[in-house]
Amino acid sequence: MDLFSRSEKEMEEAARPLAERMRPKTLEAFVGQTHLLGKESLLRTAIEEDRLFSVIFWGPPGSGKTTLARIMASETKSHFETFSAVLSGVREIRAVIDEAGAQRHYHQKKTVLFVDEIHRFNKAQQDAFLPHVESGLITLIGATTENPSFEVISPLLSRARVMVLQPFSDEELSLILRRAISDKERGLGALSLEIEPNALEHIIWTADGDARAVLNNLEAAASLVKETDAGDRKITRAVAEAALQRKALQYDKHGEEHYNLISAFHKSLRGSDPDAAL
């Protein structure tokens, strides 16, 4: 690689959002979801023993669905194909299937096909996966924020396990933040930042369990930090509040969160607190 190519690559890397740069690449680096990845758990054992199965990851935004799919492919040295239900159709599915066949025939490699927002596929598009999942040509990993029972066809659900990812805890988000602050290669370590405890708490609170959001919040706050006369660079509570404003409740008009939010309002009123739902 020549000097110009290396410089261009470094510029491209620096331009990527912090959340993308800090994406874990191994099981050991992955934080959280211990109910799925704990020692001797079904999923962890399948990854470590290279016995992957098709799975639908159901969880809120920023819970690690895409990252976990990439790790599953990487740890098993599988060919990884990513597919967006928003941008692709049956023709693109056929192209991916052809590539999976070539990978198996010429390179003896398995193919992990990651389908983001699988709930956006219609029935015909989902049907196109069935024979190839059943034959083992592809290991399908779907990601959805919607209840798969409502959005994914029954034949596909019967061929894949549904695994629920939870929002990250405050402790897990704190660990993710501190890694990003100290990492000099991929994170913000080169800036020698300090962060006040109450600023850390505020950044975590506004993220609402979302790892991508917490790193975006940190990056926004870091962009406002000014170096003091003493040479310190500190994220204070005031800086965090100026960068982040307020968090919004998750709400999807036709999906699961609609009913969760309505249920919360009803329960608060039944608890004799008329102001709680306002």
Secondary structure, DSSP 8 states (H G I E B T S, - for coil): --HHHHHHHHHHHHHS-HHHHT---STTT--S-HHHHSTT-HHHHHHHTT----EEEE--TTSSHHHHHHHHHHHTT-EEEEEETTT--HHHHHHHHHHHHHHHHHH---EEEEEETGGGS-HHHHHTTHHHHHHTSEEEEEEESS-HHHHS-HHHHHTSEEEE-----HHHHHHHHHHHHH-SSSSSGGG--EE-HHHHHHHHHHHTT-HHHHHHHHHHHHTT----TTS--EE-HHHHHHHH--------TTSHHHHHHHHHHHHHHHTT-TTTT-
